[in-house]
Amino acid sequence: MNNLMREYSVTRLSKLMHRLDPAIATAFACIFLLLIIGSFYSASFLSPEYLLQQLKVASFLGVIATGMMIVVLLGQIDLSVPWSVAVGGMMACAAAAYGPLGEALAIPFGIACGMAIGLANGIGVAYLRIPSMIITLATNAVAQGLMVVYTGGFSPQDSATFAMRYLATGFLLPGLPNAVLIWAVVGAATVFVLNRTTFGRSVYGIGNRESAAYLSGINTRRIVMIAFIASGALSAFGGALLAGYASKAAQSMGDAYLLPSIAAVVLGGTSILGGKGSYLGTVAGVILITLLQSILSVMQMPEAGRQIIYGVVIIAMLLLYGRSPANRQ
C-alpha cells in the first residue's frame, strides 16, 4: 500500500513538473535566490512584516502589469502606461475637489479617463492599423501635454479621497493590506476572463496568428480595442491607488512603471510576440521585479542602473522567444 501511494505521489509530482512552464519555474527560483541575497544585506529582509510590505508595494505594479499582459498576449505593446497611470491618479484627485459627489465618483472618473486613452490606442491599432508602439507613444505624449496644460506645469494641488487612501493603505481583513486584496481580486478576474471566456480565448488566438483568428470568425478588431481599453483602465486604477498611497498625485508618478510592467510580464513567461503566457507567471514576475527593486535600493543603485537592468532583461527575453522553434516557423 505504501509503495502504491509513493508511486502515485511521484507520478503526480512528475506530471506537475511537466506542466509547469520553465519560465515560471525560473522566475520563482529567482525569487528564492533574491530572498537569500537580500537576507545578507539586511537582517529584516525575511521578516514577515517586511515581506508583507513588499507584497503591498508589488500590488500596485501587479494591477498595472495585468493590463500590460493582456495587450502583450495580443502581440502588441502599450507605451502609454506612464501617463495613463498619471492621468488616472490626477483626475481622480481632481474630481475629489467637487464636493461629496466628486469624492464618490473620483475613482470611477480616473478609470474612465484611462479607458479613454485605451480607446484611442485601440482604435488606432485595430481600425487604423497603426503599429501599437507608435500610437501608444503618441497618446502618451498627448496625455502628458493635456495634464501639463491642466496643472499649468505645476505640481497638482488636489488631494486623494478617503476611499482612495483606504483602498491603498487600509486593512479590510486583519493583517492583509487592501492593496494586496485588490490585486488578488483583479488577478482572479483576469484568470477567469482569459481561461473561461470567449474573449480570453480570442486574445490567445489573435496573439498566435491574427489572420487565422479572423478567418475562424473572431471579431479581431473589437477584441484588440477592448484589450487596450482594459489596459488603460487598469493603468488608471493603479494610478488612483498610487495617489491614495501617497495621499496625492504627481505628474511623474507613472514614469517608474513602464519598463517594470513589461519586464514583469516577460519574466513570467508571457511571449512578447503574443499568444503564450499565464497570469501565474505575471504574478511571479511582479514579485521578482519588486524584490529586485528593493535589493537595488538597499545597494543604492542609481535609477539609470535600474533602467539598464530592466532593458537588458527585456532584450534577453525577446531574443529568447524570437529564437524559439515555435516562433521561427
N, C-alpha and C positions, 0 to 999 in steps of 0.2 A: 504493500500500500504506500509506504514511504517513497519507494522508488518511482511509483507511478506519479505521485504528487511532485516529486523532484523533476521528473521528465516533463510534466505538464508546465511547471514553472519556468523551466529552461526554454521550452518551446514558445511560451507566451513572451518571454523576455526577448528571444531572438526575433520574433515577429515584430515586436515593438521597435527594436533597434533597426529592423529592415525598413519599417515605415517612417522612422524619424528622418527628417531632412538633414543631411550632413551640415548644411549651413546653420540650421537652428542648433544642432548639437555643438557646433563650433562656437556659436555665439554664447551659449550657456557655459561652455568650458572657459571662454574668455572672461565671462562674468566672475566665475570662481577664481580665476587667476588674478583678476583685478582686486578682488576682495582680499586675497592673500598679500598682494603687493601693497595695498592700502594699509593693511594692518602693521606693516613695517614702518610706515610714515607716521601713523597716529594710532595710539592705543585704543581710542574710542571708535575707530573705523568700523569695527564689527559689533559695536553695541546696538541693541535693538532700537534705542532712541535715534541714533544716527542713521541707521538703515531705513527706519520709517520716515525720517526727514528726507532722505534721498529719494525714497519712493514717492513722497509728496511732490518733490521738485520734478521727478520724472513724469508725473501725471500731466503736467501742462504740455510737455513735449509729446507725450503719448496721444493726447487729444488732437494736436496739430498733425502729428505723423500719421494718424488714422486717415485723414483726408488725403495726405500725400500718397499713402499706399494705394488708395482706390484709383487715383489718377495714374500712378506708375503701373498698376496692373493692366491698364489700357495700352501701355507702351508710350505714355505721354509724360509730361513733367509740368509742374506748377511752380513757376518762379515768382508768382505774385504773393507768396506766403508772407514775406516780411510786412508788407503794408496791408494785407488782409488782416493780419494779427493786430496791427496798429489801429486800423480803421475800426475793427470790432471793439477794441478797448476804448478808444477815444470817443466813438459815437455812443457807446453805452453810457459812458460818464457824462457826455453832453446831454443825453436825454434825461439824466437824473436831475438836471437843473430846472426842469419844467414841472415841479410840484409832485404830488403823490402819484398822479397818472404817469408822469415821466419816469419816476422811480420803478413803478410796476412794469413798465414796458422797456426799461433800459436794456436788459439782456436780449430780449427778442429783437429790439431795434438794431443793436450791434450785430446780431447774427444776420438780420435781413440785409444790412449793408454788405456783409461778407458774401451773402448769396448773390447780391447784385454784381459784385466783382466776379464771382464764379460764373454767373450767367453770361457776362461779357466774354470771359475766357471760353466758355462752352460754345457760344455762337461762333466765335472766331475760329475755333478748332473744328467743330462739327460741320458747320454750314458754309463758312468762308474758306475752309481748308487751309488756314494759316498754321504753320508749324507752332506747336504749343510753346516751345521755347521763346518764340518771337512774341506771340500775342500776350502771354502771361508776363513777360518782361515789360511790355508796353503798358498793360493795365496796372502793373506795379508802379510804374513811373507816373501814370495818371493819378492813381490813388495818392501817391506821395504829394504831387502838386496840389491836389484838392485839399489835403489836410494842412499843407503849409499855408494855403490861402485862408482856410478856416481859422487857423490859430494865429495868422499874421506872422508866422515864423517864430513865435514864442512857445514856451512850454505850456501845454494845456492846463487850465486852471481848475477844471471841473474834477470833482472827487467821485470815487466809486460809491455805489449804494450799499446799504447794509446787506442786501441779498447777495451782491457780488462778493463782498468781503466774507460773508458766511459760507458761501459755496467754496471759496478758495482757501479759507483758513479755519473754518469751523469743524465741529465734530458732531455729526448726527448720531453715529454709533460710537460708544466709548472706545478710545484707543485707535480709531480708524479715521484719518482725515477725510473730510468731504471730497477733496480733490481726487484722492485715490478711489473713492466710491464712484465718483462721476466718471473717471477713466474706465472703471470696471463696467459700468452701465453702457458707456459708449462702445467699449470693446465687445461686450456681449451682443449688442445690437448689430455691430458690424459683422461679427462672425455669423449671426443668423442671416443677415442680408446676403452676404457673399456665398454662403453654403446652402441656403434653403429657399432662395427666391430666384425668379426668372432674371431679375436684374443682375444678381450676383453671377449667375452662370453666363449671362451675356457679357459681363465685364471680362471674365476669363476668356470667353470665346473671341471677343474683339482683340484682346491682348495677344492671343495666339496667332490669329490671322483675320484681319478686319474684313477682307473681301469674302472669305469663306463664311464668316458670321453674317454678313449682309445677304449672301446667296441662300443661307439657311432660313431667312425670314426675320432676322433680328433688325429692329429699327436702330441701326448703329449710331445715327446722328443724335437721336434722343438720349440713348444711353450715355454717350460721351458728354452731352450737355449736362445731364443730371449728375454725372460723376464730378464735373468741375464745380457745379453748384454746391455739392456736398463738401468738396474740398474747401471752398470759400467759406461755407457756413461753419465748418469745424475749426478753421483757422481763426475766424472772428470770435467763435465761442472761446477758443483758447486765449485770445486777446482779452476778452471780458474777464476770464478767470485770472489772468495775469494782472489786470488792472485792480481786481479785488484783492489780490495777494499783496500788491504794493500800495493799495488804497487810492491810487490814481494812475492814469495812463501817461505814456511818454511817446514821443514821436519815433524814437529808435527802438521801441520795445520788441519789435518783431525781427530786427536785424539778426539777432543771435539764433534764430530758429530755422533759417533756410537750409544751410548745409547739414546741421544736426538731424533735421527731419528726413532729408534724403539719405544721409548716412545710416540712420536707424533702420530705414526701410530696406535698403540694400544689404546691410549687415545681417538682417534677419532672413535673408534668402529670397526676397522678392526680386525677380529678374527686372532689371531696369529697362529691358527690352519688352516687358509685358508678358502676361499670360501665366505666370507662375509665382506663387507666394502664399503664405498663410499668416493669419494675424498673430499666432503664437510667435512666429519669427520676428514680427514687428515689435511685440512686447519685449522680447529678448534684446532686440537692437536698441530700443529706447533705454532700457535699464543699463545696457552696456555703455551707451554714449553718456548717460548721466554719471555713472561711476567713473568713466574716463575723464569727464569734465571735473569731477570732484578731485581726482588724483592730480590732474594738471594744475588745478587751483592750489592744492597743497604744495606742489612743486614750484609754484609761482611762474608757470609757463605763460608767456605773453599771449595776447589774443591772436596775434599774427601766427604764432606757432600752432595754436589750436586749429585755425583755419587751414593751415598747411596739412595738418594731420587728417582733418575731415576730407579735404580734397584728394589726398593720396589714397584714402580708404575707398572713396567713390570710384576713382580711376582704376584701382586694383580690382574692384568687384565688376566694373564694366568690362575690363579686359578678360576676367574670368568667365563671365557669362557670354561675352562675344566670341570666345574661343571654344565654348562648349559644343559638342557634336550636334545637339538639337538645334542650335542657332546657326550652324554653318550650312544646314541643309536648305 
